[in-house]
Amino acid sequence: MPERVRHTLEQSIMKALIAICAQHLSLVLVAVLAVAAVPACGGKATAVEEEKAPPASQSESTFRQIRPSDHVFTVDEVIAAGFKRSKSYDVTGLQAATAAVYGFFGPDPYNRKEYEIRFYGSHDDAVQFGVPPGKEAFGENAKLTEEDATWDADLTEIRECQGNVRGSHHVGNCLNPKYRAMVVFANLILLCQGREEAESRQTCEELLSVLK
């Protein structure tokens, strides 16, 4: 083979090899960059998600259902604090309870909230004997019928009707719990009105603020 032809052939082969190597190098570089970008993108998305995530509400993070105190409240003390008693219950069948009342409290006489307050001989009695039946009177698992409730003297007050049709005699569904939160404070069991748990908790706090 003539020297000139061989030289030309070698140059052609060299150029082809260089082109192939360059192509493979580009593919490798792209793959490396893609892998490196994945953590960066994931980290950025996480940061955005954390930024958008709503903080826990104050009521959820600070609300305490059990609040110990050695003080023993009487019905008269609660009334003196501004509670408007509407009804006193017969506590027969409500173990260890000394009294139970239903009524209203709030600074606005036209927009007072409804409460039930159960009295016990001590904070320990309120926790031991008051909490189990108290749980039957509030929230989604409230027992609102005579067949289900352990103590039924307050069934009329712990239920509320929803879905009323204006201008008709239809009263809607009357097996809805009026109280959505309960607090054990000192010797008291407080059941507090509200359409939602957060609203009921705030209702409890309003009465507690004048009892402390």
C-alpha positions as CSV (number, residue, x, y, z in Angstrom):
1,M,0.0,0.0,0.0
2,P,1.5,3.4,-0.9
3,E,2.7,5.4,2.0
4,R,0.4,8.4,1.2
5,V,-2.7,6.2,1.1
6,R,-1.8,4.5,4.4
7,H,-1.2,7.9,6.1
8,T,-4.6,9.2,4.9
9,L,-6.3,6.0,6.1
10,E,-4.7,6.3,9.5
11,Q,-5.9,9.9,9.9
12,S,-9.4,8.9,9.0
13,I,-9.5,6.1,11.6
14,M,-8.0,8.5,14.2
15,K,-10.7,11.1,13.6
16,A,-13.4,8.4,13.8
17,L,-12.1,7.2,17.2
18,I,-11.9,10.7,18.5
19,A,-15.5,11.4,17.5
20,I,-16.7,8.1,19.2
21,C,-14.8,8.9,22.4
22,A,-16.2,12.5,22.4
23,Q,-19.7,11.2,22.0
24,H,-19.3,8.7,24.9
25,L,-17.7,11.3,27.1
26,S,-20.7,13.7,26.5
27,L,-23.2,10.9,27.5
28,V,-21.2,10.2,30.7
29,L,-21.0,13.9,31.6
30,V,-24.8,14.3,31.1
31,A,-25.5,11.3,33.3
32,V,-23.2,12.6,36.0
33,L,-24.9,16.0,36.0
34,A,-28.3,14.4,36.1
35,V,-27.5,12.3,39.1
36,A,-25.9,15.3,40.9
37,A,-29.0,17.4,40.3
38,V,-31.5,14.9,41.9
39,P,-30.5,15.6,45.5
40,A,-30.4,19.3,44.9
41,C,-33.9,19.3,43.4
42,G,-35.2,17.1,46.2
43,G,-33.7,19.3,48.9
44,K,-35.2,22.4,47.3
45,A,-38.7,20.8,47.1
46,T,-38.4,19.7,50.8
47,A,-37.5,23.2,51.8
48,V,-40.5,24.6,49.9
49,E,-42.8,22.0,51.4
50,E,-41.5,22.9,54.9
51,E,-42.0,26.5,54.2
52,K,-45.6,26.0,53.1
53,A,-46.5,23.5,55.9
54,P,-48.8,25.3,58.3
55,P,-47.6,25.4,61.9
56,A,-49.5,23.5,64.6
57,S,-52.3,25.7,66.0
58,Q,-51.8,27.2,69.4
59,S,-54.9,25.5,70.8
60,E,-53.6,22.1,69.7
61,S,-50.2,22.6,71.2
62,T,-51.1,24.3,74.5
63,F,-54.6,23.0,75.4
64,R,-54.5,20.8,78.5
65,Q,-57.6,18.7,79.4
66,I,-56.4,17.8,82.9
67,R,-55.5,20.8,85.1
68,P,-54.8,19.9,88.7
69,S,-55.7,22.2,91.6
70,D,-56.3,21.6,95.3
71,H,-59.1,24.2,95.4
72,V,-62.6,22.8,95.8
73,F,-65.1,25.0,94.0
74,T,-68.7,25.3,95.0
75,V,-71.7,26.2,92.8
76,D,-72.0,29.6,94.5
77,E,-68.3,30.4,93.7
78,V,-68.9,29.6,90.0
79,I,-72.0,31.8,89.9
80,A,-70.1,34.6,91.7
81,A,-67.5,34.4,88.9
82,G,-70.2,35.3,86.3
83,F,-71.7,31.9,85.4
84,K,-75.5,32.1,84.8
85,R,-77.1,28.9,86.1
86,S,-80.2,27.9,84.2
87,K,-80.7,24.4,85.5
88,S,-79.5,22.1,88.3
89,Y,-79.4,18.4,87.7
90,D,-80.2,15.4,90.0
91,V,-76.8,13.7,90.3
92,T,-78.2,10.4,91.2
93,G,-76.4,7.8,89.1
94,L,-73.4,10.2,88.5
95,Q,-70.9,8.5,90.7
96,A,-69.2,10.6,93.3
97,A,-70.6,13.9,91.9
98,T,-71.8,16.4,94.5
99,A,-73.6,18.7,92.0
100,A,-74.1,19.4,88.3
101,V,-75.5,22.5,86.6
102,Y,-76.2,23.8,83.2
103,G,-76.0,27.5,82.2
104,F,-74.3,30.3,80.3
105,F,-71.2,32.4,80.4
106,G,-69.8,35.3,78.4
107,P,-69.3,39.0,78.4
108,D,-72.0,39.6,75.7
109,P,-75.4,38.9,77.2
110,Y,-76.8,38.2,73.7
111,N,-74.1,35.8,72.7
112,R,-73.3,33.7,75.8
113,K,-72.0,30.2,75.4
114,E,-73.5,27.1,77.0
115,Y,-71.8,24.9,79.6
116,E,-72.4,22.0,81.9
117,I,-70.3,21.9,85.1
118,R,-70.1,18.8,87.2
119,F,-68.8,19.1,90.8
120,Y,-66.8,16.5,92.8
121,G,-65.3,16.4,96.2
122,S,-61.7,16.8,95.0
123,H,-59.6,16.9,91.8
124,D,-58.7,13.2,92.2
125,D,-62.4,12.3,92.4
126,A,-63.1,14.4,89.3
127,V,-60.4,12.6,87.4
128,Q,-61.2,9.1,88.6
129,F,-65.0,9.2,88.6
130,G,-65.8,12.2,86.5
131,V,-63.8,11.6,83.3
132,P,-65.4,8.4,82.1
133,P,-69.0,9.7,82.1
134,G,-67.7,13.1,81.0
135,K,-66.3,11.5,77.8
136,E,-69.8,10.3,77.0
137,A,-71.1,13.9,76.8
138,F,-68.9,15.6,74.3
139,G,-67.3,15.1,70.8
140,E,-68.1,12.8,68.0
141,N,-68.4,9.7,70.3
142,A,-70.9,11.3,72.6
143,K,-73.7,9.0,73.8
144,L,-76.8,11.0,73.2
145,T,-79.6,8.5,73.8
146,E,-81.1,7.0,77.0
147,E,-80.1,3.6,75.8
148,D,-76.4,4.5,75.5
149,A,-75.7,7.1,78.1
150,T,-74.5,6.0,81.6
151,W,-76.2,9.1,83.1
152,D,-79.1,10.7,81.2
153,A,-80.3,13.6,83.3
154,D,-78.7,16.1,80.9
155,L,-79.6,14.5,77.6
156,T,-81.8,17.4,76.6
157,E,-79.0,19.9,77.0
158,I,-76.1,18.0,75.6
159,R,-77.8,17.5,72.3
160,E,-78.5,20.2,69.6
161,C,-80.4,20.2,66.4
162,Q,-78.8,20.9,63.1
163,G,-80.2,21.2,59.6
164,N,-83.3,23.1,60.5
165,V,-85.5,24.1,57.6
166,R,-86.5,27.7,57.9
167,G,-90.3,28.2,57.8
168,S,-91.1,24.6,58.5
169,H,-91.7,22.4,61.6
170,H,-88.8,20.1,60.6
171,V,-86.1,20.3,63.4
172,G,-83.4,18.5,61.5
173,N,-81.0,16.1,63.2
174,C,-81.1,16.5,66.9
175,L,-78.5,13.9,67.8
176,N,-75.5,16.2,67.5
177,P,-73.2,16.9,70.4
178,K,-73.5,20.4,71.7
179,Y,-70.1,20.1,73.6
180,R,-66.9,19.4,71.7
181,A,-64.4,19.8,74.5
182,M,-64.0,18.8,78.2
183,V,-61.7,20.2,80.9
184,V,-61.0,18.8,84.3
185,F,-60.0,21.7,86.5
186,A,-59.7,21.3,90.3
187,N,-62.8,19.5,91.3
188,L,-64.8,20.5,88.2
189,I,-65.7,18.8,84.9
190,L,-66.4,21.5,82.3
191,L,-68.3,20.7,79.1
192,C,-68.1,23.5,76.7
193,Q,-70.3,24.5,73.6
194,G,-68.9,24.7,70.1
195,R,-69.5,23.5,66.6
196,E,-65.9,22.5,66.3
197,E,-63.3,21.3,68.8
198,A,-61.2,24.4,68.6
199,E,-64.3,26.6,69.3
200,S,-65.2,24.5,72.3
201,R,-61.7,24.7,73.7
202,Q,-61.8,28.5,73.4
203,T,-65.2,28.4,75.1
204,C,-63.7,26.4,78.0
205,E,-60.8,28.8,78.3
206,E,-63.1,31.8,78.6
207,L,-64.8,30.4,81.7
208,L,-61.5,29.1,83.1
209,S,-60.0,32.6,82.9
210,V,-62.4,33.8,85.6
211,L,-62.2,30.7,87.8
212,K,-58.4,30.7,88.2
